[in-house]
Amino acid sequence: MIRTRGAIPLIGLLELLIGFIWLWTHPRVNYAAESVRCREAYGRALSRADSARVDQMFGSSQTRGNDNPIRCGELRAAGYL
């Protein structure tokens, strides 16, 4: 007879671990809103100077809880745009 009492919590813990690893290795999920905002700004850029300005723009607004927001240039350099 198979003991399922110990296997069920172990399976749940394994699912949580896999979910955490997936979110950690797929940051595109975390930067979806910023990517949309930056992509729109790059679409409106008409010159290299405009693109350089967008590179320095924050993808999200700076708030108290977000001490180090990501810039559009960082997203573009990382290949998320």
C-alpha positions, -999 to +999 in steps of 0.1 A: +000+000+000+013+035-010+014+061+017-001+093+003-002+113+035+034+123+032+034+125-006+007+152-009+026+179+010+058+170-008+040+174-042+026+208-031+060+220-020+075+208-053+049+227-072+057+259-053+094+255-059+089+250-096+066+281-098+092+302-079+120+290-102+099+297-133+091+333-121+128+339-112+141+327-146+113+344-167+115+381-157+094+391-187+064+383-166+075+408-140+083+436-165+052+432-187+037+466-179+070+484-181+077+467-215+045+480-229+051+515-217+087+516-231+077+500-264+051+527-269+077+554-261+102+539-285+075+538-312+070+575-308+107+583-310+116+599-343+154+603-339+184+589-321+181+617-296+145+607-289+156+571-284+183+582-260+157+601-240+135+570-238+165+549-227+167+571-196+130+570-189+116+548-161+093+521-173+072+525-142+067+554-119+090+558-089+072+550-057+084+546-022+083+508-023+101+508-057+136+522-048+153+510-079+129+511-109+141+497-142+148+521-171+137+515-206+173+513-218+179+485-193+149+466-207+161+471-242+197+460-234+184+429-217+164+420-248+129+424-233+117+448-259 
